[in-house]
Structure formats: C-alpha cells, structure tokens
Amino acid sequence: MSVTGDSDTREYIAAEQALDAICQQFLGWLASDSSPATVSAYTRDLKSLTTFMLRPDRADEAVLPTDWQALDVPMLRRFLGAERSRGLAPRSLARRRAAISRFCSWLVDQGILAHNPAGLVQTPRLPDHLPRPVDIDSLSRFLDCPHDGTPLAIRDQAMLELLYGSGLRLSELVSLDLDMLETRRLRVRGKGDKPRQLPIGSRARQALDAWLMVRGQLASPDETALFVGQQGKRLGQRGVQLRLVTQAKQRGLPEHLHPHRLRHSFASHLLESSGDLRAVQELLGHAHLSTTQIYTRLDWQQLASAYDQAHPRARRQRQTETVTDARLTTPAAFTSREDDPQ
C-alpha cells in the first residue's frame, strides 16, 4: 500500500471515530427514555448517515468531515435522495428523517449545531394508514378454537388472549415478568419506560391461569419472565410473531396475523362498543389523543343510518320519497369499509 493510501485510511478512520463518538453519546442519552428497539433503529439510521458522509465517491465535498458541523441542509437532502434512489420505502424514509431530526435537535442542545437542518428537509407525504382490525366474529372463532393442550399451545393461547384482551404492544408482552401480573390487572412499562395498569379480562385470566399451571414444565428455575420458550428462557419478539403465524394457519384464520394487528383490533372493537376515546387512549398508552383517533373510523352503514335519523333534510326526504328512497338505504348503495377513501 502506498504512503498516500495509508494516509487516506488513517484520515478515514479518524473521521469515522470522531463522528461515531458523538453518535454514541446521543444513543446513551436516548436509551434513558426509549425502548431498546428505538435505540437499535436510531443506531442503524445514524450508521447509514455516517457511511454516506464518509463515502469514497465524495466528489461534492473537498475534505472528510471530522465533526457533525458538516451536516447541513444540502448534505441531508443528498443523503435522503440517495436513500430514496436505492429503493427505501416512503415510510422508512420518513422514519429515517425523523430519527436524524431528533439527533440534530440534540446536537443543537449540545451546542454542536446552530440549528436543526432536518427542519428544512421534507420527505414524501405518507398516505393516511388506517389499521384494519380482524372481524369480531372471525377473531372470536379463532380464539375459541380448541388446541392440542400441550404447554406450548397453552402458552400461545394465553399470549393471544392477553394481546387482544389488554391491547399490549409486542415489546410489552415479551417484557412481562411474573411479578407484574396481579389477579385482575397487569402492570406494564410502555414506550419511554412509562408505567400503566391494564385490566385483565375473564377469558385472558382463564388462559393465564392455565399457562401458569404448566409454565414450570418449560421455564428455567430462575427465569422471571412470564412467557418463556422451549429453552426455558424469555420468549423473544420474533418467537411471538412466528407462533401467531403458526396459530393462524392451524386454526384456519384466512388472514395474516401479527401482534400489532391484535392491538388494532382491541382498540377498534372497544371504541365501537364504548365510544370512549379517552379511555382507549389510556389503555393503549398513547401520549397524544390524535394517535388514538385513527381508530375512530365509522362503518358507512352506521354513518348513513345516523344521517337518516338525525339530519332534517334527510328526514324530510324520507317522508316524501318512496321506492327511490328505499333503494338508497340498501347496503349496495354505500361504499364498503375497505373502499372508504376517508
């Protein structure tokens, strides 16, 4: 290797270490009030940004950046443009920009940057995404389907009932310990390590009691986790996801099932019955009510019925019209829930 090559390598390593040292300080700060999954995602995002800033084909920059003051609006736009060009989905691109924006805000607080460059950079607008809950009747048949009675099947039943009955996040489910379980309630720690208490429904309580009777057949003697795998240790997130897919196939549920969809179903079904948005917010552990409001979608039939009964012009028309009016109230006259653009 030439002397010039050695010099370039040393320069690259020094620049990478300087940038990474600041990233590690930020990630340590982030870990104090964020979940391990969030810290892991931010680590990947910052690694991608660092790699871009130090890329070998840097024809548009004269020297390697040795501190984060080099991160400005043009560079951030080039980075996000490159990420989009290599096929990063709009939702992933928006999440990456949000992570960098939080990092830049921290850099501003530390006096490293004068302003947050991410505030002047936009990512493509994301389409509104409404969660699609599992139909109540289909989900009831699925949960009531008999299983083979093995410890693993009993454990899976308890997890299913708890995910749907209490609206748990996947991360909250796998982090449950035995001492967080009480007779009629559950103590969990959600995003930002925020504690909350959740009620345990009768069906979930029955399933949990059945699991606790056989848990000792799988769990290691010193294991504190509520749910364990075949090795006797705490069951991980991926393990739960795979078991839900397996159960859906075995029980004949003709849809993809994942833990977050059960949480969606919990929120949607509870709102349909109670209409209490504030209570659902508390149960889900949402910091902002606007997050919970995505579950307030109404079925077109409910909307049309309410309109017909309440609006004065609708009442007057119903009194004067006969056959034509009757045709407008049939199910075929309304767009289905899945096709509703709102």
C-alpha positions, 0 to 999 in steps of 0.5 A, spaced: 500 500 500 502 506 498 504 512 503 498 516 500 493 510 501 495 509 508 494 516 509 487 516 506 485 510 511 488 513 517 484 520 515 478 515 514 478 512 520 479 518 524 473 521 521 469 515 522 471 515 530 470 522 531 463 522 528 461 515 531 463 518 538 458 523 538 453 518 535 454 514 541 453 519 546 446 521 543 444 513 543 446 513 551 442 519 552 436 516 548 436 509 551 434 513 558 427 514 555 426 509 549 425 502 548 431 498 546 428 497 539 428 505 538 435 505 540 437 499 535 433 503 529 436 510 531 443 506 531 442 503 524 439 510 521 445 514 524 450 508 521 447 509 514 448 517 515 455 516 517 457 511 511 454 516 506 458 522 509 464 518 509 463 515 502 469 514 497 465 517 491 465 524 495 466 528 489 461 534 492 465 535 498 473 537 498 475 534 505 472 528 510 468 531 515 471 530 522 465 533 526 457 533 525 458 541 523 458 538 516 451 536 516 447 541 513 441 542 509 444 540 502 448 534 505 441 531 508 437 532 502 443 528 498 443 523 503 435 522 503 435 522 495 440 517 495 436 513 500 430 514 496 434 512 489 436 505 492 429 503 493 427 505 501 420 505 502 416 512 503 415 510 510 422 508 512 424 514 509 420 518 513 422 514 519 429 515 517 428 523 517 425 523 523 430 519 527 436 524 524 431 530 526 431 528 533 439 527 533 440 534 530 435 537 535 440 534 540 446 536 537 443 543 537 442 542 545 449 540 545 451 546 542 454 542 536 449 545 531 446 552 530 440 549 528 436 543 526 437 542 518 432 536 518 427 542 519 428 544 512 428 537 509 421 534 507 420 527 505 414 524 501 407 525 504 405 518 507 398 516 505 393 516 511 394 508 514 388 506 517 389 499 521 384 494 519 382 490 525 380 482 524 372 481 524 369 480 531 366 474 529 372 471 525 377 473 531 372 470 536 372 463 532 379 463 532 380 464 539 375 459 541 378 454 537 380 448 541 388 446 541 392 440 542 393 442 550 400 441 550 404 447 554 406 450 548 399 451 545 397 453 552 402 458 552 400 461 545 393 461 547 394 465 553 399 470 549 393 471 544 388 472 549 392 477 553 394 481 546 387 482 544 384 482 551 389 488 554 391 491 547 399 490 549 404 492 544 409 486 542 415 489 546 410 489 552 408 482 552 415 479 551 417 484 557 412 481 562 415 478 568 411 474 573 411 479 578 407 484 574 401 480 573 396 481 579 389 477 579 385 482 575 390 487 572 397 487 569 402 492 570 406 494 564 412 499 562 410 502 555 414 506 550 419 511 554 419 506 560 412 509 562 408 505 567 400 503 566 395 498 569 391 494 564 385 490 566 385 483 565 379 480 562 375 473 564 377 469 558 385 472 558 385 470 566 382 463 564 388 462 559 393 465 564 391 461 569 392 455 565 399 457 562 401 458 569 399 451 571 404 448 566 409 454 565 414 450 570 414 444 565 418 449 560 421 455 564 428 455 567 428 455 575 430 462 575 427 465 569 422 471 571 419 472 565 412 470 564 412 467 557 418 463 556 420 458 550 422 451 549 429 453 552 426 455 558 428 462 557 424 469 555 420 468 549 423 473 544 419 478 539 420 474 533 418 467 537 411 471 538 410 473 531 412 466 528 407 462 533 401 467 531 403 465 524 403 458 526 396 459 530 393 462 524 394 457 519 392 451 524 386 454 526 384 456 519 384 464 520 384 466 512 388 472 514 395 474 516 396 475 523 401 479 527 401 482 534 400 489 532 394 487 528 391 484 535 392 491 538 388 494 532 383 490 533 382 491 541 382 498 540 377 498 534 372 493 537 372 497 544 371 504 541 365 501 537 362 498 543 364 504 548 365 510 544 370 512 549 376 515 546 379 517 552 379 511 555 382 507 549 387 512 549 389 510 556 389 503 555 393 503 549 398 508 552 398 513 547 401 520 549 397 524 544 389 523 543 390 524 535 394 517 535 388 514 538 383 517 533 385 513 527 381 508 530 375 512 530 373 510 523 365 509 522 362 503 518 358 507 512 352 503 514 352 506 521 354 513 518 348 513 513 343 510 518 345 516 523 344 521 517 337 518 516 335 519 523 338 525 525 339 530 519 332 534 517 333 534 510 334 527 510 328 526 514 324 530 510 326 526 504 324 520 507 317 522 508 316 524 501 320 519 497 318 512 496 321 506 492 327 511 490 328 512 497 328 505 499 333 503 494 338 508 497 338 505 504 340 498 501 347 496 503 349 496 495 348 503 495 354 505 500 361 504 499 364 498 503 369 499 509 375 497 505 373 502 499 372 508 504 377 513 501 376 517 508 
